[in-house]
Amino acid sequence: MQTMRDFHYGSIHHRDNFWREQARRIHWETPFERVLDDSNLPFARWFPGGRTNLCYNAVDRWLETRADERALVWVSTEVDQTREFTVRQLYDEVNAVAAVLRETGVEQGDRVLIYMPMVPEAVFTMLACARLGAIHSVVFGGFASVNLAQRIDDAAPKVIVSADAGSRGGKVVAYKPLLDRALTLARHPPTRTLILDRGLAPMQTDPARDIDYAEARARHAGAEVPVVWMESTAPSYILYTSGTTGTPKGVQRDIGGYAVALASSMAYIFDGKPGETFFCTSDIGWVVGHSYIVYGPLIGGQTTVLYEGTPVRPDGAILWRLIEQYKVNTLFSAPTAIRVLKKQDPALLKQHDLTSLRAIYLAGEPLDEPTAQWVADSLGKPVIDNYWQTESGWPILAAQPGVERVPTKFGSPSFPVYGFDVRIVDEATGEDMGPDEKGVVAIVPPLPPGAMTTIWGNDARFVETYFTSVPNRQVYSTFDWGRRDADGYYFILGRTDDVINVAGHRLGTREIEESISSHAGVAECAVVGVADAIKGQTAVAFVVLKSAQVGEPGPAADALRREMLAVVDDQLGAIARPSALRFVQALPKTRSGKVLRRAIVAICEGRETGDLTTIEDPSTLDQIKDSLQ
Ligand code: AMP
């Protein structure tokens, strides 16, 4: 058996052979001409000339061997329903929606925006888009109208697919009014929307625009829509992510490279086989959901479990119960979920037969050692911390038990994944750092198959954002600090920018600041991420009011605070709502006017602020301290 080191070396130094071999894992209708076109780095074109289709690889290809096997299991503890779909049934559902979309005029290259809760119809729609060669843009259901409108304007979808409502923690969350608001805010809203009526929330419909999902599906039941064979490098989807500016970036991914990367990861990272069952607790609105609820498991011939619910309802054993019931082999979740479960009765962990489970994969945010230790000890299963980003599409750092079994170290997402030429670089010189030295986690181009290919509609921003921040060399910056120890294990040490991570969800502090600042009473504000025992970080806002008196403690200040938080809820969604909003007279700034965020965070976390020679007015730090009392 080869070692991980050799395997990784081969992926970088014998790149074409390596990926040509991996490309056999998927179906190509037309063989590719080359493995990689790297004539215009940092743009990488994987498998150019090849024609394939994500939907074909996820669904049609398995009809021959797995037609009557389960492909998708949907469990909702929110509405107490379970639905199961064999490969054949999934094929039928996907074809019906594809026919509906085609009827509304969706063609190859058109965008379809999906704003849906965790229901099977969301998966059918994603796959239907892939079948037609249309580009989906899934917007997380927790986002609100302003976020949605921004994404509508950027992607210019021909159709939006949505639902009356979702449900979270037993509470109905209406989607349709948010969508209607977003459509009035958008500059170029689409003329057609396809709406799934779950009967959860009454809604107003516009007969000229809204098409009823169930009715349209019934009309197209039994339809067979031919697969559109797509150029490997054509876009499969856009997924927006936050950065340091207020404008989200549309991460664009290809088709062939993505399919190959995911297919290979099912074997090497997840050590799985067709016929197994994969349970990923993420949301289809995030990259983990795209890759490991929808495409990865299905392309790998596995059953995927789609779960609408939280890890603690009806009780803290629900995840373990589902693992037993569906004989789940792989669980993929986030550290926050495990930290929540850690607070539950330990007896809940012992009630279920977890023999089918091989390992637990956790990603999306730092996995602290005590949590990793706790879950490993409690379940007696390997815990695989893996590090990645919306941009990478699949893990950058991870243990890869399908290649070689190597012990893990708690607190470390282990080693670079094959295809990723990961370096720890000096932010000042761009040079590679030695063992145990802290630097920026960077990737030498080309980014491997499956990673983002550009920013939707903005090639220049792709290069500018990701490939120019490290001096003296063109490398991709992850904007994370990291270090590698003497044994080659990597550690992630936090972001280099103002992006924060709340319960595994990346939030741009700028977006939240802009939202709060849209309230007429705000002069300026700063939002920072502060350490939180459960969620990793929470957002805390410091606001300077136009009229100083209003900020004095009392009912008027409380009312104003509520108003401002309501603006964030309304514009961005409750997910972005700061856990605290405090009024101050002035923000701590440097003499050149830059807000001293790190100092604010240090004060909030009860740490020393360090050297602040550039501060303009030191008394502003006391105000921050006082506001925390
Ligand atoms: P997102 O694109 O929303 O998935 O967020 C990606 C960011 O989450 C990364 O840049 C890291 O800051 C953080 N992240 C993801 N996975 C891990 C991990 N395993 N350990 C530490 N940080 C992580």
Boltz pocket constraint, residues with backbone or C-beta under 6 A from the ligand:
constraints:
  - pocket:
      binder: B
      contacts: [[A, 241], [A, 287], [A, 362], [A, 363], [A, 364], [A, 365], [A, 366], [A, 367], [A, 385], [A, 386], [A, 387], [A, 388], [A, 389], [A, 390], [A, 391], [A, 413], [A, 478], [A, 479], [A, 480], [A, 492], [A, 494], [A, 495], [A, 501], [A, 504], [A, 505], [A, 506]]
      max_distance: 6.0
